[in-house]
Amino acid sequence: MAFGARMFKTGLAVTLALYLTMLLGISSPVGAAVAAIFAMQPSIYRSWKYFLDQLQTSTLGAILAMLGGYFLTNQPIAVGLVCILVIMICIKLNMGETIGLTLVTVISVMEASGQWDFAINRFFLTLIGIISAFLINIIVFPPKPRDQYFKQINSVFGKMSLLLRTAISHEIKDSVYRDELNSLEGTIKSLADKYHLFEEEQKKLKRAKYSHSRQLVVYKHLLISLQKGYEVLNAVENHYFQAKRTEAVDHQFDAQLESLIKFHEHILWKFEDKLKPNEDEAESMAEQNEAFMDQVICGAGLEPGGFRMTIVAAAMYDYGHTLDRLNRVADHISRFVEKKENNAGILAWLKK
């Protein structure tokens, strides 16, 4: 099991929350520790947003719990009804992430039959936990999602390129291939979550820089290119080996996959400032992609079971078309960075 910074920071946040409650002489410090666990977020923006949202919902939850405990007592059915009401309000306010901790507050307050002093105590415990998590998140190993994103891009591409290069030759053991394919699916989903984090932050910022919008375009295209590569692997697994094909067809598909992977690799090198813009390679790859699709449609696609081969070829063609668009983005951004960012490298600009 991998030991990550977020695990470490969650432990620190719990420790800080417990120490703060001890220093302030507040009883039942467990509530602060629970709040710290819930409040640890993957980015500083998310931490701040969670803090503001949780402050509102916890206040509302504590008030409703006090009223419910006072008028309805602490009977199980009354607690359940108040919890339902709180969930509905949180969803209505688009603060679904705060539901868990808010319900913990509601149940704790209602357990004391609506005593106002206990409600205030519980509210402060929640506040201490959230503040502890927020401070730890911005002080200790502050999140660098853009840096992590590009590291993960290279990691995902490394796994995907190995699978694509051996997909047709079928050199990897079936059990290993399936495990690696499942692992690849998980990492691409994780990468998509990071992209949605950038997108969310971009939309919420009222004065987002134009350069940040350009960065978001690059992040999106990098992600889509990996997703298209994964779709090729799925097409090969589901259709290629179920169709009849000759050794020449295997070589044709294998060679095309090798060309696509090499082109993808070169594009990533451009983003890492390791390769100059190369329009000839892009034009050659586009022509090769078109020719490959035509050959399959007029050749293997006409044989018995050829429809399956056409599906695989179409997935590969789509992958190649996506890479062509990614290459255009890389060249465009390279010119933009040289012109506007004092000749700064693309990678340095993207991590700002």
N, C-alpha and C positions, 0 to 999 in steps of 0.2 A: 504494500500500500504506500502510495506517494505521500510524503509529508509536505504540505503546502503552507504558504505564508498565511492564508486565511485561517487555517487550523490553529496556528500559533497565535495569531492576533485574537481569535475568539477566546482562547485560554487566558490571554493577558487581560482582555476586556472583562471577563468574569472575575478574575483576581482583583482588578482595580475596583470593580463595582462592590465586591464584598468588603474590601478595605475601606472604601468610602462610607459604606453603611456602618461599619464598626466605629470609624472616627466620628461620625455624626450621632452615634448612639441610637440608631434606629433598629428596632427589633425585627425579626423575621427577614433576614437579608436575602433569602432565597429568591424573592421576587425581583430584586435588582439583578441577580445573576441570570435569571430567565430572560429578563428584558435585554440584557447585554448579548445573549446568544441570538435572540431574534433580530437584533438591530445591526449585526455585522453584515455589511453589504459589499458587493464586488467593486464599487467605485465610490469616490468621494461625493459625486453628484447624487448617487442613490442613497448614500448615508444621510446627506442633508435633507433630501426629499422624504426619506423615511422618518427622520426626526420630526419634521414639521407635520407630516400626516399622522404619526403616532401621537403627537402632542394633542392634536384635535380629537382623534377617535378615543384616546384614553380618557380625556376630560369628559367627553360625551358619555362614554361607557360608565365611568365612575358615578356621574350624576344619575344616569338611568338606573344603575345598580342600587344607589342610595334610595331612590324613590321606590324601586321595586321591593327592596328589603323592608322599607318602612310600611308600605301599603299592602304588600303581598307576603311578607315574611320570607323566610329562606326555604320554603318547601321546594322539593325538586322540580315540580311542574312550573313553579314561578320562575326559578332560575332558568329553566329551558326556554320559557316564553321570552324573557328578557334577552337571552342569548340570540334567539331568532330575530328579535327586533334590532339588536345591535348589528348583526350580520347584514340585514337588509339595508340599514343606514350606511354601513361601510361600503357596500357594493354600489349604492346609489351615489355616494360621494367619490367613486372611483378610487377607493383606498383599500382594495381587497387584501394587499400585503400586510395590513396592520390588524387583520381580523384575529389572528391567533393570539397575539399578546393582549389585545383589547378584551378578548373573552376571558383570559386568565385574570385580568383585573376585575371584570364583572363578577366572576364566580367568587373571587376572594372577598370582594366587598359585600356581596349578598350573603355570604356565609356568616358575616357579622351582623346580619339583619339590618343593614343600612346605617350603621353607626358612622357619623360624619368624621370623627377623628380617625377611625380606622381607614375610611376612604381616602382621606388626605395622606395618611401614612403610606397607603398602597400606591397612590399617585406619585409620591416622591420617590418611592422605590423604583417604579417604572422609569421615571425621569433620570434617576442616577444611572440605571443600567444603559439607557439609550445614550446618554452623554458619555459614559465610559467607552462604549463601543465606537462612538463617533471620534473621540479623541485618539484612541488607539489606532483607528483606521487611517487618520491623517498624519499621525506622528511616526508610527512604526511601519516600516516598509509600505509607504503609501502606494496605492494601486497605480500601475502604469499600463492601462488596458491596451494602448496603441502598441507599445513595445511587445507586450504579451501576444497581441494579435499577429504580428508579423513573425514572431518566433513559432507560433502555432501554425501559421500558413506553411512555413518551411517544413515543419514536422509532418503535417498532414500530406503535403506533396511528396515527401520522401516515402511515406507508407503507400500512397496511391501509385506512385511511379513503379514501385516494385511489383505491385499486384497487376498493373496494366502491362508491364513488360513480360510477365510470365502467365498472363491470362490465357493466351492462345496456345502457347507451348505446353501449358499445364504441368510445369515443373515442380510447383509447390504441392505438398501433400494436401489432400482435400480438407482434413481437419484443421491444419494450420491456415489454409486459405480462408476457410469460413471464419475462424477466430479473428484473423487479421481484417477481414471484410467487416465483421461486426464492430471491431474496434475502430475502424475507419469511419463507420457510420456515426458512432458516438462522438468522435472528435470533430467531425464536420458539424454536428448539431451543436456542440459546445462553441465552435467558431461562429455559428449563426447567432447564438445567444449573445456573444460579444458584439457582433455587428448591430443587433437590435438595441444593445446598450448605447452604442454610439449614436444610432438613429434617434433613439428616445431623447438623449441629451441634446442633440442638434435641434430637434423640434421644440424642446422646452425653453431653450435659450432665446431670449427676445432679440438679442443683438449678436447672433452668431456670425462669425467672420466668413467672408466669401471663400477664403482658402479652406476653411473647415468643410464647407459644402463640397469643394473639389475633393478633399480627402475622403469624404463619405462615398463619393462616386467610385474612387479607387478601391476602397474597402469592399464595396458591393460587387464590383467586377472580379476581384480576387476570390471572393467567396463563391460566386456563381461558377467560375471556371472549375473550382474543385468539385462543386456539386455535379457539374456536367461530366466530369471524369468519373465520378462515382456512379452516375447513371450508365456509363459505358460498361463498367464492371458488372452491374446488375443485368444489363442486356446480354452480355457474354454468358453469364451464369445461367440465365433463364432460357436463352434461345440458341446460342452458337453451337453447343455440343449436341443439341437435340436434332440438328440438321445434318444432312449428308454433305460432306465437302471433301475436296481433294487436297493433296499436299500443297499444290500450287495456291489454292485458296487460303490455306492456313498461312502460307508464307506472305501472301498479299495482305491479309488482315494484320499479321504480326508486324510487318514492315511499316504499315500505316500507323499502327499504335506507337511504334518506336519513334516515328517522325513527329507525331503529335506530342509525345512526352518530351522529346528534345526541344521542340518549339516552346512548350510551356516552361521548361527549365530556363531557356534563354530569356524569356520574358521576365521571369522572377529575378534573374541576374540584372536585368535593366533596372528594376526597382531597388536593387541593392547597389546600384552604381558600379557594377562590374562589367557591363557590356554597353557598347555604343549602339545608337539607333541603327537598325539594319532593315531598310525597306525592301531590299532584294529578297531576303529570307521570308518576309511576310508575304510578298507577292507570290513567290514560289510555293509557299505552303498553301495559300488560298487556291492556286491552280491545281495543286496536287490533291487537295481535298475534294474539289469539284470532279476531277478526273477519276478519283477513287469511287465516288458515289455512282458516276456514270458506268464504270466498269462492273460494279456489283449489280446494278439494275439490269444491265444488258448481258451479264454473265451468270454468276452464281445465283442471282435473284430469279432467273428463269428455270432453274433446275427444280426437281421435286423437293419440297420443303424450303424453297428459296425465300419464301416470305419471312421466315425466321432470320435468314442471313441479311435480308433487307432491313429488318428492325435493328439489328446490331450495327449495320453500316450507317443507318440514319442517326443512331446515338453518337457514333464516332464523328459523323459529319457535323452534327450539332455542337459537339465538343470542339471541333476544329474552328467552326464559325465563332464560337464564344472566345476562343483563344485569339482569333484575329481582332476581335473588338477589344480584348484586354491589351493586345500589343499596341493598338492605336491609342488607347488611354495612356499607356506607358510613354509613348513618344510625345504625346501632347503635354503630359505633365512634366516631362523632362525639359521641353522648351519653356514651359511656364516657370519652372523653378529657376532655370538659368537666367531668365529675363527679370523675374520679380523678386527672387530671394537671394540675390547677390551670389549666384553660382553655387548655392548650397546643394548638397546631394539630395536626391529624391527621398531616400530612406530617412534622412535627418528631418526633412520637411514633413514627411508623413507622420513622424513620431511627435511632432510639436503638440 
